[in-house]
Amino acid sequence: MESEHNLDEASKKQLLLHVAGATVRHKHPFESMASYRNDSDCDAQFIKKWVVPVYLGGVSTKEETLAAYKSLFPQLTHEILLKMLGEFGWRQRIAGAYFAAISKHQEVEDIIGTHLLKSEVCYAGTGYCLALASFETATAQKYLIRYLEYYLQRVDLDFDQSSALGALAFLDPLLGSSHLSELRPAYDVWQAQRPHRGKAENVIVNFRELMARIAVIREAVGLRLA
């Protein structure tokens, strides 16, 4: 195997992108949208404290995961949240998305919506969808609709179409809309070519279960949101 020292700069860049989660790079109509980026990388101590326990625990309601959230939430600030979301790495971004979802930190709505549309790194998309659903706004819903309108036509891409559909289904009754009925036929066509992805009715139920877990975590950390 070729050592890192023998890799040219282009190869090193590709390796770093892959490690960060940019495993599938694709052309899309959202190229002109500016992704939020940090001026400097998160240091190892920050990642160990804020990122590792959250991306490993996810939105589990197990005792150890709840304990991690209880410890971290009193220290969470807007700047810390931006630092997680501004990294080009799926672990940092999904941790930031989980924190945003639990806290309903709507100030990062456009950052998360842009991250979802551009789909720059793998694995983080479900976190983005959970955050957008948690915000319960028409703006968050528009990001999900734009995502589904485009990515359901990309049958070559197996990204976060299922999570986005679940989030849209979650928001429809809250916002008095019926966008799910408009986009579900396109999802069914996409899913028929991706049989390992759940049927619409199943992904909707699964997403609601994740949102229920977020509500449990929110209660566990003592958040009282309107």
C-alpha positions as CSV (number, residue, x, y, z in Angstrom):
1,M,0.0,0.0,0.0
2,E,1.3,3.4,-0.9
3,S,2.1,5.4,2.2
4,E,0.7,8.8,2.9
5,H,4.1,10.4,2.5
6,N,4.2,9.1,-1.1
7,L,0.8,10.4,-2.1
8,D,0.6,13.5,-4.3
9,E,-1.4,16.5,-3.1
10,A,-4.4,15.6,-5.2
11,S,-4.5,12.0,-3.8
12,K,-4.1,13.4,-0.2
13,K,-7.1,15.7,-0.8
14,Q,-9.2,12.8,-2.1
15,L,-8.3,10.7,0.9
16,L,-9.2,13.4,3.4
17,L,-12.5,14.0,1.7
18,H,-13.3,10.3,1.8
19,V,-12.4,10.1,5.5
20,A,-14.6,13.2,6.2
21,G,-17.6,11.4,4.6
22,A,-17.5,12.8,1.0
23,T,-17.7,9.3,-0.4
24,V,-20.0,10.2,-3.3
25,R,-19.4,13.6,-5.1
26,H,-22.0,14.6,-7.5
27,K,-23.3,17.5,-9.6
28,H,-26.4,19.2,-8.3
29,P,-28.3,22.5,-8.7
30,F,-27.3,23.7,-5.3
31,E,-23.6,24.4,-6.1
32,S,-24.0,28.2,-5.7
33,M,-25.3,27.9,-2.1
34,A,-22.6,28.7,0.4
35,S,-22.0,26.1,3.0
36,Y,-21.1,27.3,6.5
37,R,-17.4,26.5,7.2
38,N,-15.2,27.1,10.2
39,D,-12.1,29.2,9.9
40,S,-10.1,26.5,11.7
41,D,-10.6,22.8,12.5
42,C,-11.9,21.5,15.8
43,D,-9.2,20.3,18.0
44,A,-9.0,16.8,19.4
45,Q,-10.2,17.8,22.9
46,F,-13.3,19.5,21.4
47,I,-14.1,16.4,19.3
48,K,-13.6,14.1,22.3
49,K,-15.9,16.1,24.5
50,W,-18.7,17.3,22.1
51,V,-18.7,15.0,19.1
52,V,-17.7,11.4,20.1
53,P,-20.4,10.7,22.7
54,V,-23.1,12.2,20.5
55,Y,-22.3,10.6,17.2
56,L,-21.8,7.2,18.9
57,G,-25.0,7.5,21.0
58,G,-27.2,9.2,18.4
59,V,-30.7,9.8,19.6
60,S,-30.8,6.7,21.8
61,T,-32.6,6.9,25.1
62,K,-30.2,4.5,26.7
63,E,-28.9,5.5,30.1
64,E,-25.3,6.3,29.0
65,T,-26.5,8.4,26.1
66,L,-28.9,10.4,28.2
67,A,-26.1,10.9,30.8
68,A,-23.9,12.3,28.0
69,Y,-26.6,14.8,26.9
70,K,-27.3,15.8,30.5
71,S,-23.7,16.6,31.0
72,L,-23.2,18.6,27.8
73,F,-26.4,20.5,27.4
74,P,-25.8,23.0,30.2
75,Q,-22.5,24.0,28.5
76,L,-23.9,24.2,24.9
77,T,-23.7,27.6,23.3
78,H,-24.5,29.0,19.9
79,E,-20.8,29.2,19.1
80,I,-20.2,25.5,20.0
81,L,-23.1,24.5,17.8
82,L,-21.7,26.5,14.9
83,K,-18.3,24.9,15.4
84,M,-19.7,21.4,15.0
85,L,-21.8,22.3,12.0
86,G,-19.0,24.2,10.4
87,E,-16.7,21.2,10.2
88,F,-16.3,19.3,6.9
89,G,-16.8,15.9,8.6
90,W,-19.9,13.8,9.1
91,R,-19.3,13.1,12.7
92,Q,-19.1,16.7,13.7
93,R,-22.0,17.7,11.6
94,I,-24.4,15.0,12.8
95,A,-23.5,15.8,16.4
96,G,-24.3,19.5,15.7
97,A,-27.6,18.4,14.0
98,Y,-28.6,16.3,17.0
99,F,-27.9,19.1,19.4
100,A,-29.9,21.5,17.1
101,A,-32.8,19.1,17.0
102,I,-33.0,18.6,20.7
103,S,-32.6,22.3,21.5
104,K,-34.8,23.4,18.6
105,H,-32.0,25.9,17.9
106,Q,-33.7,27.5,14.9
107,E,-30.9,30.0,14.4
108,V,-29.0,27.3,12.4
109,E,-31.9,26.4,10.2
110,D,-30.4,27.8,7.0
111,I,-27.0,26.2,7.7
112,I,-28.6,22.8,8.2
113,G,-31.0,23.2,5.2
114,T,-28.1,24.1,3.0
115,H,-26.0,21.1,4.3
116,L,-29.0,18.8,3.5
117,L,-29.4,20.1,-0.1
118,K,-25.7,20.0,-0.9
119,S,-25.3,16.5,0.6
120,E,-21.5,17.0,0.9
121,V,-20.9,14.2,3.4
122,C,-22.5,10.8,4.1
123,Y,-24.4,9.7,7.2
124,A,-25.3,13.2,8.5
125,G,-28.5,13.6,6.5
126,T,-30.8,11.9,9.0
127,G,-29.6,14.4,11.6
128,Y,-30.3,17.3,9.3
129,C,-33.8,16.0,8.7
130,L,-34.4,15.5,12.5
131,A,-33.3,19.1,13.1
132,L,-35.5,20.5,10.4
133,A,-38.5,18.6,11.6
134,S,-37.9,19.8,15.1
135,F,-37.9,23.4,14.1
136,E,-41.5,23.0,12.9
137,T,-41.3,26.0,10.4
138,A,-42.4,26.6,6.9
139,T,-38.8,27.4,6.0
140,A,-37.6,24.0,7.3
141,Q,-40.4,22.3,5.3
142,K,-39.3,24.2,2.1
143,Y,-35.8,22.8,2.5
144,L,-37.2,19.2,2.7
145,I,-39.4,19.8,-0.3
146,R,-36.6,21.1,-2.4
147,Y,-34.5,18.2,-1.4
148,L,-37.1,15.6,-2.3
149,E,-38.1,17.3,-5.5
150,Y,-34.5,16.9,-6.8
151,Y,-33.1,13.8,-5.1
152,L,-36.1,11.6,-5.8
153,Q,-35.4,12.2,-9.5
154,R,-31.8,11.0,-8.9
155,V,-32.4,7.3,-8.9
156,D,-28.6,6.8,-9.2
157,L,-28.1,8.4,-5.7
158,D,-29.0,6.6,-2.5
159,F,-28.8,9.4,0.0
160,D,-31.3,10.6,2.6
161,Q,-34.5,10.5,0.6
162,S,-36.2,8.3,3.2
163,S,-35.4,10.5,6.2
164,A,-36.5,13.6,4.3
165,L,-39.8,11.9,3.5
166,G,-40.3,11.0,7.1
167,A,-39.5,14.6,8.2
168,L,-42.0,16.0,5.6
169,A,-44.7,13.6,6.9
170,F,-44.0,14.7,10.4
171,L,-44.4,18.4,9.5
172,D,-47.5,18.2,7.3
173,P,-50.0,17.9,10.1
174,L,-48.2,20.4,12.3
175,L,-48.2,23.0,9.5
176,G,-51.6,22.2,8.0
177,S,-50.1,21.2,4.7
178,S,-50.3,18.1,2.4
179,H,-47.0,18.0,0.7
180,L,-46.5,14.3,1.5
181,S,-49.3,13.3,-0.9
182,E,-47.6,15.3,-3.6
183,L,-44.2,13.7,-3.2
184,R,-45.0,10.2,-2.1
185,P,-45.6,8.9,-5.6
186,A,-42.1,10.0,-6.6
187,Y,-40.7,8.3,-3.5
188,D,-42.5,5.1,-4.3
189,V,-40.8,5.1,-7.8
190,W,-37.4,5.8,-6.3
191,Q,-37.8,3.2,-3.5
192,A,-38.8,0.6,-6.0
193,Q,-35.3,0.8,-7.4
194,R,-33.8,0.8,-3.9
195,P,-35.6,-2.2,-2.3
196,H,-33.2,-2.1,0.7
197,R,-34.8,1.3,1.6
198,G,-38.1,1.2,3.5
199,K,-41.5,1.7,1.9
200,A,-43.0,5.1,2.6
201,E,-45.3,3.9,5.4
202,N,-42.4,2.3,7.3
203,V,-40.0,5.2,7.0
204,I,-42.7,7.6,8.2
205,V,-43.3,5.4,11.3
206,N,-39.5,5.0,11.9
207,F,-39.0,8.8,11.7
208,R,-41.7,9.5,14.2
209,E,-40.1,7.0,16.6
210,L,-36.8,9.0,16.3
211,M,-38.7,12.2,17.0
212,A,-40.2,10.6,20.0
213,R,-36.7,9.8,21.3
214,I,-35.7,13.4,20.8
215,A,-38.6,14.4,23.0
216,V,-37.4,12.0,25.7
217,I,-33.9,13.4,25.5
218,R,-35.3,16.9,25.6
219,E,-37.2,16.1,28.8
220,A,-34.2,14.3,30.3
221,V,-31.9,17.4,29.9
222,G,-34.6,19.6,31.4
223,L,-35.5,21.6,28.3
224,R,-38.9,23.3,28.5
225,L,-39.7,24.5,25.0
226,A,-42.8,26.3,23.9
